[in-house]
Amino acid sequence: MKFGVPPVSSTALGKEEHKRLNQIVQQLIDSPDSVEFRNPVDYKALNLHDYTDIIKKPIDLGTVSYKLNNQEYRTVEECLEDI
């Protein structure tokens, strides 16, 4: 449990939940404001040597979409946590 955050109940990722999450992720990807969040940060090319020290769990919308479409999330909350 995270400090000060009550535990969240888990919602199984059924067909309808999967469909809705796909819609949400696609809307985020399609937003012009999401350009920087669509693909993983190429921290080596950007010479960000401490990136992995600071960002413990890197995630981007493309990876969320991939994980969602490959059934890597078991619950809605797992997906929302990545988003």
N, CA, C and O atoms as a Tinker XYZ file with bonds, in Angstrom:
   332  protein
     1  N      0.836000   -1.186000    0.000000    73     2
     2  CA     0.000000    0.000000    0.000000    64     1     3
     3  C      0.878000    1.245000    0.000000    63     2     4     5
     4  O      1.826000    1.345000    0.780000    81     3
     5  N      0.563000    2.183000   -0.867000    73     3     6
     6  CA     1.278000    3.445000   -0.912000    64     5     7
     7  C      0.872000    4.276000    0.290000    63     6     8     9
     8  O     -0.279000    4.229000    0.725000    81     7
     9  N      1.802000    5.024000    0.819000    73     7    10
    10  CA     1.558000    5.846000    1.988000    64     9    11
    11  C      0.411000    6.821000    1.736000    63    10    12    13
    12  O      0.443000    7.584000    0.771000    81    11
    13  N     -0.600000    6.797000    2.600000    73    11    14
    14  CA    -1.702000    7.742000    2.518000    64    13    15
    15  C     -2.726000    7.438000    1.448000    63    14    16    17
    16  O     -3.682000    8.196000    1.283000    81    15
    17  N     -2.554000    6.357000    0.719000    73    15    18
    18  CA    -3.491000    6.011000   -0.350000    64    17    19
    19  C     -4.200000    4.721000    0.041000    63    18    20    21
    20  O     -3.553000    3.691000    0.227000    81    19
    21  N     -5.519000    4.767000    0.166000    73    19    22
    22  CA    -6.231000    3.543000    0.533000    64    21    23
    23  C     -6.153000    2.516000   -0.588000    63    22    24    25
    24  O     -6.032000    2.887000   -1.756000    81    23
    25  N     -6.220000    1.232000   -0.253000    73    23    26
    26  CA    -6.176000    0.208000   -1.303000    64    25    27
    27  C     -7.381000    0.340000   -2.232000    63    26    28    29
    28  O     -8.481000    0.689000   -1.806000    81    27
    29  N     -7.146000    0.056000   -3.493000    73    27    30
    30  CA    -8.195000    0.137000   -4.513000    64    29    31
    31  C     -8.651000   -1.272000   -4.832000    63    30    32    33
    32  O     -7.836000   -2.183000   -4.982000    81    31
    33  N     -9.961000   -1.444000   -4.935000    73    31    34
    34  CA   -10.442000   -2.765000   -5.323000    64    33    35
    35  C    -10.100000   -3.001000   -6.788000    63    34    36    37
    36  O     -9.990000   -2.056000   -7.569000    81    35
    37  N     -9.934000   -4.251000   -7.150000    73    35    38
    38  CA    -9.553000   -4.605000   -8.512000    64    37    39
    39  C    -10.776000   -4.931000   -9.352000    63    38    40    41
    40  O    -11.696000   -5.616000   -8.904000    81    39
    41  N    -10.765000   -4.430000  -10.569000    73    39    42
    42  CA   -11.832000   -4.697000  -11.525000    64    41    43
    43  C    -11.261000   -5.571000  -12.632000    63    42    44    45
    44  O    -10.351000   -5.159000  -13.352000    81    43
    45  N    -11.796000   -6.771000  -12.763000    73    43    46
    46  CA   -11.313000   -7.678000  -13.810000    64    45    47
    47  C    -11.428000   -7.002000  -15.176000    63    46    48    49
    48  O    -12.365000   -6.248000  -15.438000    81    47
    49  N    -10.474000   -7.284000  -16.018000    73    47    50
    50  CA   -10.442000   -6.688000  -17.351000    64    49    51
    51  C    -11.231000   -7.570000  -18.316000    63    50    52    53
    52  O    -10.673000   -8.423000  -19.006000    81    51
    53  N    -12.534000   -7.343000  -18.346000    73    51    54
    54  CA   -13.414000   -8.088000  -19.246000    64    53    55
    55  C    -13.448000   -7.456000  -20.625000    63    54    56    57
    56  O    -12.739000   -6.490000  -20.904000    81    55
    57  N    -14.270000   -8.012000  -21.465000    73    55    58
    58  CA   -14.372000   -7.568000  -22.863000    64    57    59
    59  C    -14.769000   -6.089000  -22.969000    63    58    60    61
    60  O    -14.162000   -5.338000  -23.733000    81    59
    61  N    -15.777000   -5.676000  -22.211000    73    59    62
    62  CA   -16.236000   -4.285000  -22.264000    64    61    63
    63  C    -15.193000   -3.324000  -21.699000    63    62    64    65
    64  O    -14.969000   -2.247000  -22.251000    81    63
    65  N    -14.567000   -3.716000  -20.612000    73    63    66
    66  CA   -13.521000   -2.881000  -20.019000    64    65    67
    67  C    -12.336000   -2.731000  -20.974000    63    66    68    69
    68  O    -11.768000   -1.649000  -21.124000    81    67
    69  N    -11.982000   -3.835000  -21.609000    73    67    70
    70  CA   -10.888000   -3.820000  -22.586000    64    69    71
    71  C    -11.204000   -2.867000  -23.731000    63    70    72    73
    72  O    -10.358000   -2.072000  -24.142000    81    71
    73  N    -12.420000   -2.953000  -24.237000    73    71    74
    74  CA   -12.853000   -2.092000  -25.344000    64    73    75
    75  C    -12.787000   -0.620000  -24.932000    63    74    76    77
    76  O    -12.288000    0.217000  -25.685000    81    75
    77  N    -13.287000   -0.311000  -23.747000    73    75    78
    78  CA   -13.305000    1.084000  -23.282000    64    77    79
    79  C    -11.885000    1.605000  -23.038000    63    78    80    81
    80  O    -11.578000    2.744000  -23.390000    81    79
    81  N    -11.030000    0.792000  -22.447000    73    79    82
    82  CA    -9.644000    1.216000  -22.234000    64    81    83
    83  C     -8.930000    1.450000  -23.561000    63    82    84    85
    84  O     -8.151000    2.395000  -23.688000    81    83
    85  N     -9.189000    0.601000  -24.545000    73    83    86
    86  CA    -8.610000    0.814000  -25.875000    64    85    87
    87  C     -9.052000    2.156000  -26.454000    63    86    88    89
    88  O     -8.253000    2.876000  -27.052000    81    87
    89  N    -10.327000    2.484000  -26.271000    73    87    90
    90  CA   -10.843000    3.765000  -26.758000    64    89    91
    91  C    -10.148000    4.929000  -26.064000    63    90    92    93
    92  O     -9.762000    5.906000  -26.706000    81    91
    93  N     -9.991000    4.817000  -24.757000    73    91    94
    94  CA    -9.344000    5.882000  -23.984000    64    93    95
    95  C     -7.900000    6.071000  -24.423000    63    94    96    97
    96  O     -7.459000    7.197000  -24.657000    81    95
    97  N     -7.164000    4.968000  -24.537000    73    95    98
    98  CA    -5.757000    5.054000  -24.941000    64    97    99
    99  C     -5.648000    5.640000  -26.348000    63    98   100   101
   100  O     -4.765000    6.458000  -26.605000    81    99
   101  N     -6.519000    5.239000  -27.252000    73    99   102
   102  CA    -6.473000    5.767000  -28.608000    64   101   103
   103  C     -6.781000    7.261000  -28.629000    63   102   104   105
   104  O     -6.154000    8.010000  -29.378000    81   103
   105  N     -7.737000    7.701000  -27.817000    73   103   106
   106  CA    -8.037000    9.134000  -27.732000    64   105   107
   107  C     -6.826000    9.904000  -27.218000    63   106   108   109
   108  O     -6.526000   10.996000  -27.701000    81   107
   109  N     -6.141000    9.335000  -26.247000    73   107   110
   110  CA    -4.931000    9.981000  -25.732000    64   109   111
   111  C     -3.847000   10.045000  -26.804000    63   110   112   113
   112  O     -3.202000   11.079000  -26.974000    81   111
   113  N     -3.647000    8.955000  -27.519000    73   111   114
   114  CA    -2.632000    8.918000  -28.581000    64   113   115
   115  C     -2.970000    9.924000  -29.679000    63   114   116   117
   116  O     -2.078000   10.578000  -30.218000    81   115
   117  N     -4.244000   10.048000  -30.009000    73   115   118
   118  CA    -4.675000   10.957000  -31.073000    64   117   119
   119  C     -4.608000   12.431000  -30.680000    63   118   120   121
   120  O     -4.635000   13.305000  -31.546000    81   119
   121  N     -4.523000   12.708000  -29.401000    73   119   122
   122  CA    -4.473000   14.096000  -28.943000    64   121   123
   123  C     -3.156000   14.744000  -29.351000    63   122   124   125
   124  O     -2.094000   14.146000  -29.180000    81   123
   125  N     -3.213000   15.958000  -29.886000    73   123   126
   126  CA    -1.972000   16.646000  -30.248000    64   125   127
   127  C     -1.077000   16.921000  -29.036000    63   126   128   129
   128  O      0.126000   17.128000  -29.190000    81   127
   129  N     -1.655000   16.923000  -27.844000    73   127   130
   130  CA    -0.887000   17.175000  -26.634000    64   129   131
   131  C     -0.079000   15.961000  -26.169000    63   130   132   133
   132  O      0.705000   16.064000  -25.225000    81   131
   133  N     -0.265000   14.820000  -26.822000    73   131   134
   134  CA     0.384000   13.590000  -26.351000    64   133   135
   135  C      1.646000   13.211000  -27.113000    63   134   136   137
   136  O      2.203000   12.137000  -26.885000    81   135
   137  N      2.096000   14.057000  -27.995000    73   135   138
   138  CA     3.233000   13.709000  -28.859000    64   137   139
   139  C      4.417000   13.158000  -28.068000    63   138   140   141
   140  O      5.004000   12.148000  -28.456000    81   139
   141  N      4.767000   13.808000  -26.972000    73   139   142
   142  CA     5.930000   13.398000  -26.182000    64   141   143
   143  C      5.698000   12.114000  -25.398000    63   142   144   145
   144  O      6.643000   11.533000  -24.864000    81   143
   145  N      4.442000   11.667000  -25.327000    73   143   146
   146  CA     4.092000   10.500000  -24.516000    64   145   147
   147  C      3.726000    9.267000  -25.335000    63   146   148   149
   148  O      3.311000    8.253000  -24.774000    81   147
   149  N      3.874000    9.341000  -26.638000    73   147   150
   150  CA     3.445000    8.238000  -27.514000    64   149   151
   151  C      4.462000    7.111000  -27.607000    63   150   152   153
   152  O      4.083000    5.959000  -27.820000    81   151
   153  N      5.728000    7.414000  -27.454000    73   151   154
   154  CA     6.799000    6.427000  -27.613000    64   153   155
   155  C      7.749000    6.505000  -26.422000    63   154   156   157
   156  O      7.801000    7.520000  -25.727000    81   155
   157  N      8.501000    5.425000  -26.192000    73   155   158
   158  CA     9.471000    5.456000  -25.094000    64   157   159
   159  C     10.497000    6.572000  -25.288000    63   158   160   161
   160  O     10.847000    6.925000  -26.414000    81   159
   161  N     10.961000    7.109000  -24.186000    73   159   162
   162  CA    12.010000    8.129000  -24.229000    64   161   163
   163  C     13.317000    7.453000  -24.621000    63   162   164   165
   164  O     13.726000    6.469000  -24.006000    81   163
   165  N     13.961000    7.983000  -25.638000    73   163   166
   166  CA    15.275000    7.461000  -26.049000    64   165   167
   167  C     16.336000    8.195000  -25.235000    63   166   168   169
   168  O     17.028000    9.088000  -25.724000    81   167
   169  N     16.434000    7.781000  -23.974000    73   167   170
   170  CA    17.299000    8.503000  -23.037000    64   169   171
   171  C     18.776000    8.431000  -23.408000    63   170   172   173
   172  O     19.536000    9.334000  -23.059000    81   171
   173  N     19.193000    7.394000  -24.095000    73   171   174
   174  CA    20.600000    7.306000  -24.506000    64   173   175
   175  C     20.901000    8.326000  -25.600000    63   174   176   177
   176  O     21.904000    9.036000  -25.538000    81   175
   177  N     20.031000    8.393000  -26.594000    73   175   178
   178  CA    20.234000    9.350000  -27.677000    64   177   179
   179  C     20.136000   10.786000  -27.173000    63   178   180   181
   180  O     20.791000   11.686000  -27.699000    81   179
   181  N     19.307000   10.991000  -26.140000    73   179   182
   182  CA    19.150000   12.327000  -25.564000    64   181   183
   183  C     20.201000   12.633000  -24.505000    63   182   184   185
   184  O     20.212000   13.713000  -23.914000    81   183
   185  N     21.090000   11.660000  -24.273000    73   183   186
   186  CA    22.183000   11.830000  -23.318000    64   185   187
   187  C     21.678000   12.109000  -21.898000    63   186   188   189
   188  O     22.242000   12.928000  -21.171000    81   187
   189  N     20.615000   11.415000  -21.526000    73   187   190
   190  CA    20.031000   11.557000  -20.187000    64   189   191
   191  C     20.525000   10.408000  -19.315000    63   190   192   193
   192  O     19.797000    9.445000  -19.075000    81   191
   193  N     21.747000   10.514000  -18.851000    73   191   194
   194  CA    22.409000    9.432000  -18.140000    64   193   195
   195  C     21.714000    9.013000  -16.861000    63   194   196   197
   196  O     21.795000    7.848000  -16.473000    81   195
   197  N     21.030000    9.935000  -16.194000    73   195   198
   198  CA    20.378000    9.608000  -14.923000    64   197   199
   199  C     18.890000    9.289000  -15.078000    63   198   200   201
   200  O     18.181000    9.163000  -14.079000    81   199
   201  N     18.416000    9.160000  -16.301000    73   199   202
   202  CA    16.990000    8.925000  -16.552000    64   201   203
   203  C     16.463000    7.707000  -15.792000    63   202   204   205
   204  O     15.420000    7.785000  -15.143000    81   203
   205  N     17.169000    6.601000  -15.868000    73   203   206
   206  CA    16.688000    5.380000  -15.211000    64   205   207
   207  C     16.844000    5.441000  -13.691000    63   206   208   209
   208  O     16.211000    4.663000  -12.978000    81   207
   209  N     17.668000    6.346000  -13.191000    73   207   210
   210  CA    17.749000    6.560000  -11.747000    64   209   211
   211  C     16.539000    7.349000  -11.250000    63   210   212   213
   212  O     16.055000    7.127000  -10.140000    81   211
   213  N     16.065000    8.259000  -12.073000    73   211   214
   214  CA    14.959000    9.133000  -11.690000    64   213   215
   215  C     13.607000    8.499000  -12.038000    63   214   216   217
   216  O     12.683000    8.522000  -11.224000    81   215
   217  N     13.494000    7.942000  -13.228000    73   215   218
   218  CA    12.243000    7.332000  -13.691000    64   217   219
   219  C     12.344000    5.828000  -13.449000    63   218   220   221
   220  O     13.011000    5.111000  -14.195000    81   219
   221  N     11.678000    5.364000  -12.403000    73   219   222
   222  CA    11.788000    3.953000  -11.995000    64   221   223
   223  C     10.946000    3.019000  -12.856000    63   222   224   225
   224  O     11.307000    1.856000  -13.041000    81   223
   225  N      9.841000    3.509000  -13.378000    73   223   226
   226  CA     8.956000    2.669000  -14.194000    64   225   227
   227  C      8.563000    3.446000  -15.460000    63   226   228   229
   228  O      7.457000    3.981000  -15.541000    81   227
   229  N      9.470000    3.507000  -16.447000    73   227   230
   230  CA     9.149000    4.259000  -17.663000    64   229   231
   231  C      7.977000    3.619000  -18.404000    63   230   232   233
   232  O      7.893000    2.398000  -18.532000    81   231
   233  N      7.088000    4.462000  -18.881000    73   231   234
   234  CA     5.921000    3.978000  -19.621000    64   233   235
   235  C      5.513000    5.058000  -20.620000    63   234   236   237
   236  O      5.719000    6.248000  -20.382000    81   235
   237  N      4.947000    4.639000  -21.711000    73   235   238
   238  CA     4.464000    5.555000  -22.736000    64   237   239
   239  C      3.162000    4.989000  -23.288000    63   238   240   241
   240  O      2.837000    3.827000  -23.043000    81   239
   241  N      2.423000    5.793000  -24.021000    73   239   242
   242  CA     1.113000    5.364000  -24.518000    64   241   243
   243  C      1.218000    4.213000  -25.514000    63   242   244   245
   244  O      0.339000    3.352000  -25.558000    81   243
   245  N      2.275000    4.188000  -26.307000    73   243   246
   246  CA     2.465000    3.082000  -27.248000    64   245   247
   247  C      2.641000    1.761000  -26.523000    63   246   248   249
   248  O      2.100000    0.736000  -26.938000    81   247
   249  N      3.398000    1.791000  -25.441000    73   247   250
   250  CA     3.603000    0.584000  -24.637000    64   249   251
   251  C      2.310000    0.167000  -23.944000    63   250   252   253
   252  O      2.006000   -1.023000  -23.862000    81   251
   253  N      1.545000    1.139000  -23.445000    73   251   254
   254  CA     0.251000    0.824000  -22.823000    64   253   255
   255  C     -0.656000    0.154000  -23.848000    63   254   256   257
   256  O     -1.298000   -0.853000  -23.548000    81   255
   257  N     -0.710000    0.706000  -25.048000    73   255   258
   258  CA    -1.536000    0.130000  -26.107000    64   257   259
   259  C     -1.101000   -1.295000  -26.435000    63   258   260   261
   260  O     -1.935000   -2.188000  -26.578000    81   259
   261  N      0.206000   -1.502000  -26.552000    73   259   262
   262  CA     0.748000   -2.837000  -26.829000    64   261   263
   263  C      0.358000   -3.822000  -25.726000    63   262   264   265
   264  O     -0.123000   -4.921000  -26.003000    81   263
   265  N      0.573000   -3.414000  -24.472000    73   263   266
   266  CA     0.264000   -4.296000  -23.346000    64   265   267
   267  C     -1.231000   -4.605000  -23.278000    63   266   268   269
   268  O     -1.625000   -5.727000  -22.959000    81   267
   269  N     -2.050000   -3.614000  -23.576000    73   267   270
   270  CA    -3.492000   -3.810000  -23.564000    64   269   271
   271  C     -3.913000   -4.795000  -24.652000    63   270   272   273
   272  O     -4.722000   -5.689000  -24.406000    81   271
   273  N     -3.368000   -4.631000  -25.840000    73   271   274
   274  CA    -3.734000   -5.494000  -26.968000    64   273   275
   275  C     -3.131000   -6.893000  -26.886000    63   274   276   277
   276  O     -3.539000   -7.790000  -27.624000    81   275
   277  N     -2.171000   -7.081000  -26.001000    73   275   278
   278  CA    -1.557000   -8.396000  -25.825000    64   277   279
   279  C     -1.932000   -9.019000  -24.478000    63   278   280   281
   280  O     -1.243000   -9.904000  -23.968000    81   279
   281  N     -3.029000   -8.539000  -23.924000    73   279   282
   282  CA    -3.588000   -9.074000  -22.679000    64   281   283
   283  C     -2.571000   -9.151000  -21.537000    63   282   284   285
   284  O     -2.554000  -10.119000  -20.778000    81   283
   285  N     -1.735000   -8.136000  -21.425000    73   283   286
   286  CA    -0.751000   -8.113000  -20.350000    64   285   287
   287  C     -1.297000   -7.486000  -19.065000    63   286   288   289
   288  O     -0.663000   -7.566000  -18.013000    81   287
   289  N     -2.464000   -6.871000  -19.153000    73   287   290
   290  CA    -3.121000   -6.326000  -17.964000    64   289   291
   291  C     -4.199000   -7.303000  -17.508000    63   290   292   293
   292  O     -4.970000   -7.810000  -18.323000    81   291
   293  N     -4.249000   -7.563000  -16.211000    73   291   294
   294  CA    -5.292000   -8.436000  -15.663000    64   293   295
   295  C     -6.469000   -7.644000  -15.127000    63   294   296   297
   296  O     -7.596000   -8.137000  -15.075000    81   295
   297  N     -6.189000   -6.397000  -14.726000    73   295   298
   298  CA    -7.242000   -5.572000  -14.154000    64   297   299
   299  C     -7.248000   -4.187000  -14.806000    63   298   300   301
   300  O     -6.260000   -3.748000  -15.394000    81   299
   301  N     -8.382000   -3.525000  -14.681000    73   299   302
   302  CA    -8.507000   -2.155000  -15.171000    64   301   303
   303  C     -7.497000   -1.266000  -14.459000    63   302   304   305
   304  O     -6.868000   -0.410000  -15.081000    81   303
   305  N     -7.345000   -1.470000  -13.166000    73   303   306
   306  CA    -6.462000   -0.637000  -12.364000    64   305   307
   307  C     -4.994000   -0.741000  -12.807000    63   306   308   309
   308  O     -4.269000    0.253000  -12.770000    81   307
   309  N     -4.556000   -1.927000  -13.223000    73   307   310
   310  CA    -3.182000   -2.088000  -13.719000    64   309   311
   311  C     -2.957000   -1.176000  -14.930000    63   310   312   313
   312  O     -1.930000   -0.506000  -15.038000    81   311
   313  N     -3.921000   -1.164000  -15.819000    73   311   314
   314  CA    -3.811000   -0.328000  -17.023000    64   313   315
   315  C     -3.860000    1.145000  -16.643000    63   314   316   317
   316  O     -3.046000    1.937000  -17.118000    81   315
   317  N     -4.800000    1.513000  -15.797000    73   315   318
   318  CA    -4.927000    2.913000  -15.385000    64   317   319
   319  C     -3.682000    3.398000  -14.665000    63   318   320   321
   320  O     -3.300000    4.560000  -14.801000    81   319
   321  N     -3.056000    2.534000  -13.912000    73   319   322
   322  CA    -1.822000    2.910000  -13.206000    64   321   323
   323  C     -0.728000    3.276000  -14.213000    63   322   324   325
   324  O      0.029000    4.223000  -13.993000    81   323
   325  N     -0.646000    2.531000  -15.311000    73   323   326
   326  CA     0.339000    2.846000  -16.351000    64   325   327
   327  C     -0.010000    4.146000  -17.069000    63   326   328   329
   328  O      0.874000    4.930000  -17.416000    81   327
   329  N     -1.298000    4.367000  -17.285000    73   327   330
   330  CA    -1.708000    5.597000  -17.964000    64   329   331
   331  C     -1.414000    6.775000  -17.060000    63   330   332
   332  O     -1.681000    7.919000  -17.430000    81   331
